[in-house]
């Protein structure tokens, strides 16, 4: 898992990069909805059908990451409570990438963990909004998949 710098966050996720670059924008409405989960949620895991991919190259956004995402987040999680771990995973036949902007300005990125599927585990996740982008490594679009959120191991 790669934690990205605050400078990369400012340039890409906070929208300080040139608008022509069409980088990730955390202020946009998520494509596939949102959910509010509390520590100890059931059923665990929470699973949401998504489509992986995008047309905006992360490499042109000042982010030290590879892959293509949409401008708006794909999904938003509002997290409440205290937990030892929160894990985000993507299952898709595409070579998916996962980008998450957390409530304290932290940004996580992952490409391949289980084959071409990304997984990000956050220890002691802070409460607040998690913006989630599910892209593709090669720029392909409309790749069916699933976003999995769990407090258990993946």
N, C-alpha and C positions, 0 to 999 in steps of 0.2 A: 504494500500500500504506500502510496506517495502522498505526503502532506505537502501542500503547496504554500508558498510564501504569501504573506499579506500583500506584498507588492503585486503578485500575480492576481490575487483576489481583487485588489483595487482596479487593476487594469481590465479585468475580464468580467467578474461577477457583479461588481458594483457599477458597471456601465461607464467607467472612465475612459475606456478605449474608444477609438474613433467609431462612430455609428456605422460607417461603411463596412467595418469588419464584421458586424452582426455577431458579436460574441454573446456568451450566455448572459442573460439579464434576469436577476432574481426577482425583479418587480413584476414580471409577466405572470399572467394566470396560467396555472399548470394545464398541460394538454389532457392528462388522464385523471385529474381530480386531486383530492386531498383527503387526509384522515387525521383525526386526533387520537393518539394512543397514549395510555397510561402504563407505567411500569406494572408488570404482572398481567398484561392484557391477554384475553382469550377470545377466540382460539389463537394460539401461537403455533405456527407462523401466520402472519397476515400476508395474503397473496393478492396481487393485482395484475391483471392482464395489461400489457403495454405494447408499444411498438418501438423497437430500437432503431436508431439511426438519426441522421440529420445532414444538413448541407454546410454547416459552419465549422471550419477547420480550427480546432483548439490551438494548433501551433501558431496561428496568426493572431491569437488573442493575448499573447503575453503569458500564456500558461505553459509550464513545462510539462506538457501532456500531448498525447497523440490521439487522433480520432475526430469524429464529426458529430456534432450535436445540433439540436434546434436552439433557437434563441431563448424561447420560454422554457421554464422547467417542465419536465415530463410529469412530475408528481411532487406534492408537498406533504411532509409529515410534521405535525405539531406534536412534539414529544413532551410528556409530563411525568414527573416522579423520578425516583432514583433506581438505577439498575447497574449491575456490574458490567453489562455489555449490551450493545445493540448492534445487530448485524444486518447489512443490506446486501442482497445477492440478486443477480440477474441470470435467468436461464433463457437462452435463445440459441437458435441454430446459427445465427450471425456471430461474427467476432465482435462482441459488445464491449463498450467501455462504460464506466460508471463515474460520474462526477457529482460530488455532494458539497453544498455550501451549508455550514452549520450555524447555529445561533450565536456563537462567539467570534464569528469571522473566520473560523477555520475552514479549509477546503481540503477535501480528500479526493483522490483519483485512483482508479484501478483499472487495469486492462485484463490480463489473463491470470486466473487463479486455478479454476477447475476447467482445464482445457481452454476454451476461448471465452469462458464466463467469468465476469469480475465479481469479487466479494470484498466488502469493506466492513471490518469490525471496529467499533469505537468503544473503548473502555470508559466506564463511568460517563456516559453521554450526558452533556448538559441539556437542560430543559430548553425548549424553544422550537423555532422553525428550522426544518431541514429541507432545502430545495434540492431536488434530485433530477439529474439529467442522465438519460440512458441513450448513449450514442452507438455508433459503429466505428470500428477501427478503419475500415476502408471507404467510408462515405456512402455505403449502401443505405437504403431507406426502406421503410415499411416492413421491417423484420419483426414478425410476431414473437412475443416473449412474455416472461413473467418477472415482476419485481417481488422479491420476498423480503419481508422485514421480520426479524425474530430476536428474541432475547436468548435463545438457545444457540448452541454451536451449529454451524452449517457445514 
